[in-house]
Amino acid sequence: MRRQNTLALALCALMFACEDPQATLQTQSLVYIQDWFNQAHLGNRDPNLCHGLGVLKHPEITCLEMLEHAASVAPESRQVNALTPRDCFGKVCGEFVEIGFDSMDQQGNSIRENAVLKRDAGTLRLYWYRSDSLLALLVPADQEKDQKDPLQLTYDRLTALHPELYSYPPCYGVRASSSNLVGELYELEQLPVATIEKSAAQCGASFCFATVGSKIATLCPSGPT
């Protein structure tokens, strides 16, 4: 039996809470991302389908690549696994909604997707999209690894394993200390995503990832808000 599409189920559930402004934004976000995915599958490669500021702030992946990789996912397989309003994404603040999906590619392989939408003057646009296949493009080839900063290498591995944490940057120019460390030191493969996102929300825009030996440190250089 074909798995029921939980994107549609989530949309239906949220429709009953439309009097809540936050619920309304979430409902509109689900409608918008469904249409964006439809456009990708129909072959639309208009760069206006991506938020200009998002492409500027995250230039390592183009709008065309985002659309191409979204089109490689089997549409009926997408299931929403998270829907999170955000006040900021990286160092840009505003009205954001991040949506995570458990999906499959056209060959039936499991694949994770994350989409971030931004609303400006009442209009939603796709700010940022990543999937497992897109994140693989960001992992440097073996011959390039020696030329890349160790923190960036670790951060690339971190976001490949946990793409939902990509909105939090590496801590360039910040040394880990007892005054800015948030929580514990974590093994890369055992990061508690929910705990980290809670710490990030309390910290604000300065929250970032550092390394201490072989472990990951989460820092709040400016202190909690």
N, C-alpha and C positions, 0 to 999 in steps of 0.2 A: 504494500500500500504506500502510495506517495506520502511523504511527510507533509503535514499541514504547514503552510507558510505562516510563521509566527509574526512576520512583519505585518501581515493583514490583521492578525489577531490583536497585536499590540495597538494598532491603529483603531480598531473597533473599540477596545477597552478605553482608550483615551478620549474617544468622542463623547463619552458620558460625563467627562469632567471639563467641558469646554468653558465653563464659567470661571475657572481658575486660570489666571494669565499664564502661569508657568505650564500648566497642562495644555493650554492652547498652543503655546510655542512648541511643545513636544509633539502635539498632534500635527501641526503645520510642518514640522521638521520631517516627520515620517512620510507625509504626503509628498513633500518636496524631494526627498532622497529617492522615493520610489520612482518619481518622474525622471530624476537625473539618471538613475540606472536604466530606465526604459530608453532614454535618449542615447545612452552609451550602446545599448544592444541594437538600436536601430541604425547605428553607424554615424550618428551626429558627432562631429569633432569640432564644433564651434568653441573657440577659446573663451567665449563669453559665458560658457557653462561653468567656469571656475572663477572664484573670487580673485580679482586682480591683486589685492594686498596679500592674500594667502600664497599666491604663486610667487610674489616678490619676496615674501618672508621665508619661504621654503623652496628655493629655486632648484634644489637637487632633483626634483621630479616635475615634469611639465604637465600642463593640462591634458595634452594629447596622450601622454603615458598613463595618466590617471583614468581617462576614458577607455583606453585600450585594455588596461588590466581589469577594469570593472566589467567590460564586455566579455572577458574570458570566464567569468563566473556564471554558473547555471542559475538563472533568475529564480526558479522555483525552489532552490535549495536554501535561499537566504533566510536565516532565523535571527531575530534580534536577541542579543544576549545582554545588552546594556544600553541605557539611554540616560545621559547625564548632562544637565544644564551646567555651563561653566561661565564664570564672570570674566575669565582670562584664558587665553591659549598662548603659551609661551609668554612673551612680554607684551602681547596685544590684548587689550581688555575691551569688553563689549558684551553683546548678547550672543553666546555660543551654545550649541548643543552638540555633544559627541555621541555617536551611535556606533555600537559594536555589533558585528554579525558573525555567526558561525555559518559557513557556507561550503559549497563544493565547486570545484572547477568542472569543465565540460567532460573530463575523464573520470569524475567521481571521487577525486582526491579532496580531503578536507582542507579548507582554507579559511583563514580569519581575515575579516575586513573591518576597517575603522573609517568612519566619515565624520568630519567636523563641519558644521554649518554655522554661518554667521549672519545675523539679522541686522541690517542697516536701514534706518528710516522705514521700518516695517517690511522690508524685502529680504527674503532669505536667499543666500547663495552658498554654493559648496566652497568652503574655505580650504579644505585639505582632505585627501583620501589616500589611504594606504591599504595594501593587502599583503599577504605573505609573499606573493610573487614580486610585488613592487619593492618590499623591504629587502629582498634578495639582491636587488640592484644596488642597494646602499652599502652592502657588505663588501669591503675591498678585496680584490683578487690577491692571491698569496704573494705575488711579486711586488705588490704595493704596500704590504703591511709594514715593512721596515721603515717606510717613509712617513707613516702616519703616527700622530700623537697617541701614546698609550691610553690616555683617557678617552680619546675619540674612538679608538678600537674597542674598548670596553663598552662605551656607550652604544656603538653600532650593534654589538652583540646583545646588549640589554634590550634595545628597541626591536631587534629581530625576534627575541623571545617574548617580549611584552609590548606589542605595538601601541597598546593603550597608554603607555607611559611616554610616548614620543613628545607630548606637549611640554614636558619638563626638560630643560636643557642641561648639558654638562656644566660643571662648575669651573669654567676657565678663570684663572687668576685668583681663585679662592682656595685657601688651604683649610682642610678639615681640622677642627679643634673642638674641645669640650664645650665652648661657648656657642658654636653654630651647628653642632651635630644634632640631628633630630632622630630619635629612636636608636636602633641598634645598627651594627654592621651586618650586612647580609651577603650570603653567597648568591652569585648571579642567578643560579637556577632556582633559588628558593625565595625570590622576592615576594613579600606579601603585598600584592597590588592594592587591595582595599585599604590597608594600613597606610601605605605610601600616599595614596590619593587623599586620605583624611589629613595627613600631616601637611601635604601641599596646600590644601584648602585653608589650613590654619596659618600657614606661613605667608602665603601671598606670592607675588610675582618673582621674588628672589629665590624661591625654592629651586634646588638643582642637585645633580648627582655628581659625586666625587668618588675616588678610589682610595682605599687605605690597604696597601698590600694587594692581596687578591680579592678583597671584599669591596662591596658597594656601600658607600656612605651617602645618606640623604642630609643635605645641609639647608639651613635657613639663615643666610648671612645677615639679613636685616632684622631678624627676630620675628616672632609671631605677630599677626595683625589682630 
